[in-house]
Amino acid sequence: MKRNDRRLVVARTLSLLAGAALLAGCGSAPRPRTVSLTIENLAFTPATATVAPGDTLVWTNRDLVPHTVTARDGAFDSGSIAAGATWTYVAPRTGTVAYYCVFHPTMQGTLDIH
């Protein structure tokens, strides 16, 4: 094989490898994100949050009284979140999870995890 032929083979090989590396990155999963939720005026905002598995959810209690973030299916329970405090939870799996405040059962929210 001539020297110029080898250079052409090397250049084509490198080009193919670079293209394959770019394509491999295109199908990767999105990075987990942090989603802020608010507890205020005896309500969860947003009432329904659409998130992905691995996302970190942070509820901030902006009311003057304590609240909880408690899953109806028992998947999680924040315990009492004091006024001005936060509670963090990482969404572990896909599905829909309804939650409420134990102290104020009319306060309801939903996580749509997919």
C-alpha positions, 0 to 999 in steps of 0.5 A: 500500500502506498503512503498516500493510500494509508493516509486516506485509509487513516483519515476515513477511519478517523472520520467514521469514528468521530461520526460514531461518537457524535451519534452515540451522544445523540441517544443519551438520556437527559441529565437529571434536573432540579425541580422546584415546587412551592407550598403556599396559600395551603396549596402545592404549586404546581398541582401536577409536576411532570418530571423524569426518574432521577430528577430532584424535587425540592418543595419549599414551604412558604406558608406560616404553618408546617405541612407534609408531602405524603404519597398516598401509596406510601412511596414517600413522606416528608414528615413535618416541613416547618415554615420557611424550610424545604424538603428534597426527594429524588424521583426513583421510577416512572408512574403517577404518584398522588400526594397530600398534606397530612395536616391539611388533607385538601392540599393535594398534588400529583407527580407524573414521572416519565 
